[in-house]
């Protein structure tokens, strides 16, 4: 049996000290040269101020819009896959987002994956004027509406939250891959029924538990053949060394996504160290 070697991606370099244009371009080139598979940009439009749990950062933490920043990175790279990890889908207009996705897909040469999540900060939803309670139903419907715009010869959709007909939108994306983030049963079902990939977060132990639930739900869930096999991406939260990386690999993780800024070393040292773990 031939061993399957995981890919590795980086996440979160659209935040903090790496957001300056020259630094972003330098890091993107370095990540590509080192052999990382992908670059994922995170999203929060606003953060609670003052900070309250479960907010991931202080309210003054700089964070670039993921789609705009990925367009910038796309122009500076040629092989690096690009993704949102994640866009908070119910906070966005799906018709506008479908056009943005198609644009990024075209300009990157088909290297873009739309990673989506339902969100978890009520304050953020309130600020953008979207109800928090129905975010899951909105997420499902928005994915379906976007796929109608991307794939239907005569796009039309009539849902609870979005409706359109007698319109079209070009160019169509060549890739149009969607990765669904989250570990609730609803998020796992969304990944199985609507996603090309799943994005989890956790230690190897937490990942094992989530994958067990994912397998259980997959036995009860119909998946369209057109979606292909569900790719398993995991954002690592455990301190990484070769043995921990092997644990993720043994679980069947296809791609390990890491935040280099979490390491207690400069990025120029952290990036070669991380990629060496899967070399």
NORRA-V741066 format. One line per field, one symbol per residue. ss: DSSP state (H for helix, E for strand, L for the rest). psi: psi as a letter, one per 20 degrees, with the letter a starting at -180 (. if undefined). burial: I if it has 9 or more other C-alpha atoms within 8 Angstrom, else O. A space follows every 50 residues. Layout:
BEGIN
ss->???
psi->???
burial->???
END
This chain:
BEGIN
ss->LLLLLLEEEEELLLEHHHLLHHHHHHHHHHHHHHLLLEEEELLLLLLLLL LLLLLLLLLLLLELLHHHHHHHHHHHLLLLEEEELLEEHHHLLHHHHHHH HHHHHHHLLLLEEEEEELLLLHHHHHHHLLLLLLHHHHHHHHHHHHHHHH HLLLLLEELLLLEELLLLLLLLLLLLEEEEELLLHHHHHHHHHHLLEEEE EELHHHHHHHHHHHHHHHLLLLLLHHHLLLEEEEEELLLLLHHHHHHHHH LLLLEEEELHHHLLLLHHHHHHHHHHLLL
psi->pppppqrprqqjjkrbijipghgggghghggghijqhropprppgrqpor pqqkpirqhjppoqphgghhhghhijrhhpqpqpmrpngiiqohgghhgg ghghgghikkjppopqrirjohhgghhjkpphhkhghggghhgggghghh hphnpqpnahiqpqrkrrpqqqqhflppppqqjrhghghgghhiqhrpor prrhghggghhghggghhijpppphhiaqopoppopiqpprhhgghgggh ijphpppqohiiqlqqhhhgghgghhhj.
burial->OOOOOIIIIIIIIIIIOIIOOOIIIOIIIOIIOIOIIIIIIIIIOOIIOO IOOOIOOIIOOOIIIIIOIIIOIIIIIOOIIIIIIIIIIIOOOIIOIIII IIIIIIIIOIIIIIIIIIOOOOOIIIOOOIOOOOIIOIIIIIIIIIIIII OIOOIIIOOOOIIIOOOOOOOOIOIIIIIIIIIOOOIIIIIIIIIIIIII IIIIOOIIOIOOIIOOIIOOIOOOOOIOOIOIIIIIOOOOOOOIIOIIIO IOIIIIIIIIIOOOOOOOOIIIOIIOIIO
END
